[in-house]
Amino acid sequence: MAYVAVAKTKYAKIAPRKSRLVADLIRGKEAGEAQTILRFSPKKKAAGIISKVLDSAIANAQVKHPNIDVDNLYISRIFVDKAPYLKRFRAAPRGRGVAILKRYCHITIQLDEIEEK
C-alpha cells in the first residue's frame, strides 16, 4: 500500500523556502508528535499552515479507513513545491521599476501506518 491518506494545500501564501524549514522538522515523525512540534515551532505562520494540512490528512485517514488507529500514523512523505509568483512592481530611482515577487507554495502530506512487528 502506497499511503493511507494524503492532504494538499495549494497556493499557500508563504515562501517555499520558509515552509521547507518547518517541513524538515516533522518528516518521518508520528502524527501526534508532529502536531506537538508544530504547536511550539518558532516559525508560526509556516507551522500554522502545515498544521492545518496535517489535521486534514488525519481526518482523511479516519474517513477513508474508519477503524484506523490515529496513534499509528506517521508522516511518510511531506514536500513543499513552489507555486507561480505574484508579480508586483515598486518605484525605484531614475524612473525605473523594481519587481517584487510574492512567493506562494503547494504543500503535500502523505500519511502511512506504522507496521507492528
Buried (B, 14 or more C-beta within 10 A) or exposed (E): EEBBBBBBBEEBEBBBEBBBEBBEBBBEBBBEEBBEBBEEBEBEBBBBBBBBBBBBBBEBBBEEEEEBEEEBBBBBBBBBEBBEEEEEEEEEEEEEEEEEEEBBBBBBBBBBBEEEE
